[in-house]
Amino acid sequence: MLIFGRWEPRRLIARGGVAEVYEAWDHKLKIEVVLKIPRRDVHFDSSKLIENEGKILSRMNHPYIVKLIGKGKYKGTPFVVLEKIEGTPLSKAFKPPLDPVQVIDLILEIASAIQYINSKGIAHRDLKPSNIVISPRRITIIDFSVAYPYGNEAPKAETPRYSCPEAALGYSTPSCDVYSLAALTSWLLTGNPSNHNHILGEVTRKAAEAEPGRRELSISEYLYILRRIASIGSRLVIGGRAYMLGGFRKIRIGRAMQCEIPIFDPGRYVSPVHAYIIREGEAHVLADNNSLNGVFVWRNDKYLRVKNWRLIEGDYIILCYSEKRGPYVVVRYRAY
């Protein structure tokens, strides 16, 4: 079977609460993709949620958010086609409790993507460990079926201990995602999303109040507090793992083992020495080492190919990017 003469489902790889998920082949782009179609054996209208996911993802273009490749209806059934993500769900990638510094670096990355989603006037509303995929090259947030613009007509989101109470009533607000971030932080630190007896408990308690009006922190404030706590020095974060830049004058990034920051890349898209991070006084400069597939910086919904780039706090560095595949390796620069 070919959908619109382009997408060929090959095998069922998962059956979630909303959709059946298939590995498929894109005959136009010549790549493996993921095809999601609504389940018919559920008590709610899953078709609307699949349509909603396509609509929401069409507004997203971020290194940490799954890429939408196509959407539509085939013989009356809605579907979405997404990039195929390599990696492991956060729920299986780590066994809590984790070191607090590692948790903060992870949450800073996840929260930055949520901040981007919220900047579009949308709440994800189902942020949980199984909807975050970790690989040695990237963090990716998936499943936007119940993400929705702010208001009181959203689909119900009812993941116990991660979804805020008002999400189950059809509300979509920025504080929905702050609540989920607090639960996620607590899970990483204790193994229990409802346990706030930990080093960041003062922060997560404020964000996880059951009553929306009592949640004192916005996503920006949550990020600000974590950045202050995690002021441990300049570093690069890849797939949730931090590499300290320290006193190095020049650091190599690539798939060669001798690189100070080696990239696991069996596909060999990354060059042996792909790029350098060069220290200039108190600043760092990103330099492309004539790589085949390029060095990019993500800014304002765009991927900019660069040769030399003076880094600022929070910059997204992309090793290898193409319009059809999206970002391959995502590196986050932390100045402090």
Secondary structure, DSSP 8 states (H G I E B T S, - for coil): --BTTTEEEEEEEEE-SSEEEEEEEETTTTEEEEEEEE-SSSSS-HHHHHHHHHHHHTT---TTB--EEEEEEETTEEEEEEE---SEEHHHH--S---HHHHHHHHHHHHHHHHHHHHTTEE-----GGGEEEETTEEEE---TT-EESBS-------TTTS-GGGGGT-B-HHHHHHHHHHHHHHHHHS-TT---STTHHHHHHHT-SSGGG----HHHHHHHHHHHT----EEEETTEEEE-TT-SEEEEESSTTSSEE---TT--S-TT-EEEEEETTEEEEEE-S-SS-EEEEETTEEEE-SEEE--TT-EEEEEEETTTEEEEEEEEE--
